[in-house]
């Protein structure tokens, strides 16, 4: 290999390493902050519980079935 561009994988010539290959404190960023903004941006928090419209539609369907079976039972 050309001496002008040494092997970057050679630990003897890697900048920022102490003797023995150890990384000194302060050379690497703290691990806690490395993934702080990596997730999706969640700003939508749906309301808890049921909305009025689905409850009304469900109640109407139950009422229709109840009336149908009540009429069917009376006819017998």
DSSP file (Angstrom, degrees, kcal/mol; ACC not computed):
  #  RESIDUE AA STRUCTURE BP1 BP2  ACC     N-H-->O    O-->H-N    N-H-->O    O-->H-N    TCO  KAPPA ALPHA  PHI   PSI    X-CA   Y-CA   Z-CA
    1    1 A X              0   0    0      0, 0.0     2,-0.2     0, 0.0     5,-0.1   0.000 360.0 360.0 360.0 152.8    0.0    0.0    0.0
    2    2 A X    >   -     0   0    0      3,-0.2     3,-0.6     1,-0.1     0, 0.0  -0.462 360.0-141.6 -68.1 133.8    1.1    3.6   -0.6
    3    3 A X  T 3  S+     0   0    0      1,-0.2     3,-0.4    -2,-0.2    -1,-0.1   0.708  98.4  67.8 -71.1 -19.6    2.7    5.2    2.4
    4    4 A X  T 3  S+     0   0    0      1,-0.3     2,-0.5     2,-0.0    -1,-0.2   0.860 109.7  34.9 -67.7 -33.8    1.0    8.5    1.6
    5    5 A X  S <  S-     0   0    0     -3,-0.6    -1,-0.3     0, 0.0    -3,-0.2  -0.799  88.0-162.3-120.6  86.0   -2.4    6.9    2.5
    6    6 A X        -     0   0    0     -2,-0.5     2,-0.3    -3,-0.4    -3,-0.1  -0.189  37.3 -80.4 -68.2 163.5   -1.8    4.5    5.3
    7    7 A X    >   -     0   0    0      1,-0.2     3,-1.5     2,-0.1     6,-0.2  -0.465  34.7-150.8 -63.2 120.2   -4.3    1.8    6.2
    8    8 A X  T 3  S+     0   0    0     -2,-0.3    -1,-0.2     1,-0.3    -2,-0.1   0.690  94.2  61.7 -69.4 -15.3   -7.1    3.4    8.3
    9    9 A X  T 3  S+     0   0    0      5,-0.0     2,-0.7     3,-0.0    -1,-0.3   0.520  75.2 108.8 -85.7  -5.4   -7.7    0.1   10.1
   10   10 A X    X   -     0   0    0     -3,-1.5     3,-1.4     1,-0.2     4,-0.2  -0.622  58.2-157.6 -75.7 112.9   -4.2    0.1   11.5
   11   11 A X  G >  S+     0   0    0     -2,-0.7     3,-0.6     1,-0.3    -1,-0.2   0.697  86.5  67.4 -67.3 -17.8   -4.6    0.8   15.2
   12   12 A X  G 3  S+     0   0    0      1,-0.2    -1,-0.3     8,-0.1    -2,-0.1   0.770 110.3  34.2 -71.5 -23.4   -1.0    2.1   15.6
   13   13 A X  G <  S+     0   0    0     -3,-1.4     2,-0.5    -6,-0.2    -1,-0.2   0.210  85.0 121.0-116.8  14.8   -1.8    5.1   13.4
   14   14 A X    X   -     0   0    0     -3,-0.6     3,-1.0    -4,-0.2     7,-0.1  -0.694  63.0-126.2 -81.5 122.2   -5.4    5.8   14.4
   15   15 A X  T 3  S+     0   0    0     -2,-0.5     3,-0.1     1,-0.2    -2,-0.1  -0.369  87.8  31.2 -68.7 146.9   -5.7    9.3   15.8
   16   16 A X  T 3  S+     0   0    0      1,-0.3     8,-0.8    -2,-0.0     2,-0.4   0.451  88.2 120.9  90.8   1.7   -7.3    9.8   19.2
   17   17 A X  B <   -A   23   0A   0     -3,-1.0    -1,-0.3     6,-0.2     6,-0.2  -0.796  54.5-138.0-101.1 142.1   -6.2    6.4   20.7
   18   18 A X    >   -     0   0    0      4,-3.3     3,-2.1    -2,-0.4     4,-0.3  -0.426  48.6 -70.2 -82.0 166.5   -4.0    6.1   23.8
   19   19 A X  T 3  S+     0   0    0      1,-0.3     3,-0.3     2,-0.2    -1,-0.2  -0.381 126.9  34.3 -58.0 135.0   -1.2    3.5   23.9
   20   20 A X  T 3  S-     0   0    0      1,-0.2    -1,-0.3    -3,-0.1    -8,-0.1   0.351 127.7 -82.9  96.9  -3.8   -2.8    0.1   24.1
   21   21 A X  S <  S+     0   0    0     -3,-2.1     2,-0.2     1,-0.3    -2,-0.2   0.550  83.0 145.1  88.1   8.0   -5.7    1.1   21.9
   22   22 A X        -     0   0    0     -3,-0.3    -4,-3.3    -4,-0.3     2,-0.5  -0.544  48.1-128.1 -81.8 146.1   -7.9    2.6   24.6
   23   23 A X  B     -A   17   0A   0     -6,-0.2    -6,-0.2    -2,-0.2     3,-0.1  -0.820  26.4-126.6 -92.1 126.4  -10.1    5.7   23.8
   24   24 A X    >   -     0   0    0     -8,-0.8     3,-1.7    -2,-0.5     4,-0.3  -0.350  34.8 -89.0 -70.8 153.3   -9.6    8.5   26.3
   25   25 A X  T 3  S+     0   0    0      1,-0.2    -1,-0.1     2,-0.1     0, 0.0  -0.331 114.0  31.2 -59.9 141.7  -12.6   10.0   28.1
   26   26 A X  T 3  S+     0   0    0      2,-0.3    -1,-0.2    -3,-0.1    -2,-0.1   0.263  92.7  95.5  93.4 -11.7  -14.2   12.8   26.2
   27   27 A X  S <  S+     0   0    0     -3,-1.7     2,-0.3   -11,-0.1    -2,-0.1   0.756  82.7  50.1 -81.4 -25.2  -13.3   11.4   22.7
   28   28 A X  S    S-     0   0    0     -4,-0.3    -2,-0.3    -5,-0.1     3,-0.1  -0.865  90.7-110.3-114.3 148.2  -16.6    9.7   22.3
   29   29 A X        -     0   0    0     -2,-0.3     5,-0.1     1,-0.1    -2,-0.1  -0.366  47.3 -88.5 -70.0 154.8  -20.1   11.3   22.7
   30   30 A X    >   -     0   0    0      1,-0.1     3,-0.6    -4,-0.1     4,-0.3  -0.369  31.6-130.5 -63.2 143.7  -22.2   10.1   25.6
   31   31 A X  G >  S+     0   0    0      1,-0.2     3,-0.8     2,-0.2     4,-0.3   0.755  99.2  65.3 -68.4 -26.3  -24.3    7.0   24.8
   32   32 A X  G 3  S+     0   0    0      1,-0.2     3,-0.5     2,-0.1    -1,-0.2   0.846 103.9  44.3 -68.4 -33.0  -27.6    8.5   26.2
   33   33 A X  G X  S+     0   0    0     -3,-0.6     3,-0.9     1,-0.2     4,-0.3   0.465  87.5  90.8 -91.0  -0.9  -27.8   11.2   23.6
   34   34 A X  T <  S+     0   0    0     -3,-0.8    -1,-0.2    -4,-0.3    -2,-0.1   0.774  98.9  27.4 -71.7 -24.8  -26.9    9.2   20.6
   35   35 A X  T >  S+     0   0    0     -3,-0.5     3,-1.0    -4,-0.3     4,-0.3   0.043  81.8 119.6-122.3  26.6  -30.5    8.2   19.7
   36   36 A X  T <  S+     0   0    0     -3,-0.9     3,-0.3     1,-0.3    -2,-0.1   0.880  87.6  26.6 -62.9 -39.8  -32.5   11.1   21.1
   37   37 A X  T 3  S+     0   0    0     -4,-0.3    -1,-0.3     1,-0.2    -2,-0.1   0.121  92.4 101.6-110.2  22.3  -34.1   12.2   17.9
   38   38 A X    <   +     0   0    0     -3,-1.0    -1,-0.2     2,-0.0    -2,-0.1   0.724  65.4  78.7 -81.6 -21.3  -34.0    8.9   16.0
   39   39 A X  S    S-     0   0    0     -4,-0.3     2,-0.0    -3,-0.3    -3,-0.0  -0.203  93.4 -77.5 -83.2 175.5  -37.7    8.0   16.4
   40   40 A X        -     0   0    0      1,-0.1     2,-1.1    -2,-0.0    -1,-0.2  -0.345  47.5-105.4 -70.2 154.2  -40.7    9.3   14.6
   41   41 A X        -     0   0    0     -3,-0.1     2,-0.8    -2,-0.0     3,-0.2  -0.701  41.3-170.3 -82.6 100.9  -42.1   12.7   15.4
   42   42 A X        +     0   0    0     -2,-1.1     3,-0.0     1,-0.2    -1,-0.0  -0.828  30.9 140.2-100.7 105.8  -45.3   11.8   17.4
   43   43 A X        +     0   0    0     -2,-0.8     2,-0.7     1,-0.0    -1,-0.2   0.509  47.5  91.5-115.6 -13.1  -47.5   14.8   18.0
   44   44 A X        +     0   0    0     -3,-0.2     2,-0.6     1,-0.0    -1,-0.0  -0.766  47.6 176.5 -90.7 115.4  -50.9   13.2   17.5
   45   45 A X        -     0   0    0     -2,-0.7     3,-0.1    -3,-0.0    -3,-0.0  -0.919  23.6-140.8-117.0 103.1  -52.3   11.9   20.7
   46   46 A X        -     0   0    0     -2,-0.6     2,-0.0     1,-0.1    -2,-0.0  -0.245  26.4 -99.6 -64.6 151.3  -55.9   10.6   20.0
   47   47 A X        -     0   0    0      1,-0.1     2,-0.3     2,-0.0    -1,-0.1  -0.335  36.8-117.2 -67.6 149.9  -58.5   11.2   22.6
   48   48 A X  S    S+     0   0    0     -3,-0.1     2,-0.1     2,-0.1    -1,-0.1  -0.644  74.2  21.4 -88.3 147.6  -59.3    8.3   25.0
   49   49 A X  S    S-     0   0    0     -2,-0.3     2,-0.3     2,-0.0    -2,-0.0  -0.378  98.7 -45.3  93.2-173.5  -62.8    6.8   25.0
   50   50 A X        -     0   0    0     -2,-0.1     2,-0.1     1,-0.0    -2,-0.1  -0.703  48.1-127.4 -98.8 146.6  -65.5    6.8   22.4
   51   51 A X     >  -     0   0    0     -2,-0.3     4,-1.2     1,-0.1    -1,-0.0  -0.436  28.7-110.5 -81.7 166.1  -66.7    9.7   20.3
   52   52 A X  H  > S+     0   0    0      1,-0.2     4,-2.4     2,-0.2     5,-0.2   0.901 109.8  58.3 -67.3 -42.0  -70.5   10.5   20.3
   53   53 A X  H  > S+     0   0    0      1,-0.2     4,-2.5     2,-0.2     5,-0.2   0.921 105.9  46.0 -61.6 -48.5  -71.1    9.5   16.7
   54   54 A X  H  > S+     0   0    0      1,-0.2     4,-2.4     2,-0.2    -1,-0.2   0.881 113.2  51.3 -62.7 -34.4  -70.0    5.8   16.9
   55   55 A X  H  X S+     0   0    0     -4,-1.2     4,-2.4     2,-0.2    -1,-0.2   0.915 111.1  47.6 -66.6 -41.7  -71.9    5.4   20.2
   56   56 A X  H  X S+     0   0    0     -4,-2.4     4,-2.4     2,-0.2    -2,-0.2   0.926 112.9  48.3 -64.6 -44.8  -75.1    6.8   18.5
   57   57 A X  H  X S+     0   0    0     -4,-2.5     4,-2.2     1,-0.2    -2,-0.2   0.918 112.9  48.1 -62.6 -43.2  -74.7    4.5   15.5
   58   58 A X  H  X S+     0   0    0     -4,-2.4     4,-2.3    -5,-0.2    -1,-0.2   0.904 111.0  50.6 -63.7 -41.4  -74.1    1.5   17.7
   59   59 A X  H  X S+     0   0    0     -4,-2.4     4,-2.3     1,-0.2    -2,-0.2   0.896 109.8  50.9 -64.1 -39.8  -77.2    2.3   19.8
   60   60 A X  H  X S+     0   0    0     -4,-2.4     4,-2.5     2,-0.2    -2,-0.2   0.909 109.8  49.7 -64.3 -41.9  -79.3    2.7   16.7
   61   61 A X  H  X S+     0   0    0     -4,-2.2     4,-2.3     2,-0.2    -2,-0.2   0.916 111.5  48.5 -63.3 -42.4  -78.2   -0.7   15.4
   62   62 A X  H  X S+     0   0    0     -4,-2.3     4,-2.5     1,-0.2    -2,-0.2   0.908 111.7  50.3 -63.0 -41.4  -78.9   -2.3   18.7
   63   63 A X  H  X S+     0   0    0     -4,-2.3     4,-2.7     2,-0.2    -2,-0.2   0.903 109.4  50.8 -64.3 -41.3  -82.4   -0.7   18.7
   64   64 A X  H  X S+     0   0    0     -4,-2.5     4,-2.4     2,-0.2    -2,-0.2   0.934 112.9  45.2 -63.1 -46.3  -83.1   -1.9   15.2
   65   65 A X  H  X S+     0   0    0     -4,-2.3     4,-2.6     2,-0.2     5,-0.2   0.899 113.1  51.1 -63.4 -40.1  -82.2   -5.5   16.0
   66   66 A X  H  X S+     0   0    0     -4,-2.5     4,-2.2     2,-0.2    -2,-0.2   0.931 111.9  46.0 -62.8 -45.8  -84.2   -5.3   19.3
   67   67 A X  H  X S+     0   0    0     -4,-2.7     4,-2.6     2,-0.2     5,-0.2   0.903 112.6  51.8 -64.1 -41.0  -87.3   -4.0   17.5
   68   68 A X  H  X S+     0   0    0     -4,-2.4     4,-2.3     1,-0.2    -2,-0.2   0.949 113.9  41.6 -61.2 -50.1  -86.9   -6.6   14.8
   69   69 A X  H  X S+     0   0    0     -4,-2.6     4,-2.1     2,-0.2    -1,-0.2   0.822 113.4  54.0 -70.9 -29.4  -86.7   -9.5   17.2
   70   70 A X  H  X S+     0   0    0     -4,-2.2     4,-2.2    -5,-0.2    -1,-0.2   0.925 111.1  45.7 -66.5 -44.5  -89.4   -8.1   19.4
   71   71 A X  H  X S+     0   0    0     -4,-2.6     4,-1.8     1,-0.2    -2,-0.2   0.887 112.8  51.0 -64.9 -38.3  -91.8   -7.9   16.4
   72   72 A X  H  X S+     0   0    0     -4,-2.3     4,-1.0    -5,-0.2    -1,-0.2   0.886 111.2  48.1 -65.6 -39.3  -90.7  -11.4   15.4
   73   73 A X  H  < S+     0   0    0     -4,-2.1     3,-0.3     1,-0.2    -2,-0.2   0.877 110.9  50.2 -70.3 -37.5  -91.5  -12.7   18.9
   74   74 A X  H  < S+     0   0    0     -4,-2.2    -1,-0.2     1,-0.2    -2,-0.2   0.868 105.0  58.4 -67.9 -35.8  -94.9  -11.0   19.1
   75   75 A X  H  <        0   0    0     -4,-1.8    -1,-0.2     1,-0.3    -2,-0.2   0.804 360.0 360.0 -65.0 -30.1  -95.9  -12.5   15.7
   76   76 A X     <        0   0    0     -4,-1.0    -1,-0.3    -3,-0.3    -2,-0.2   0.522 360.0 360.0 -67.6 360.0  -95.4  -16.0   17.0
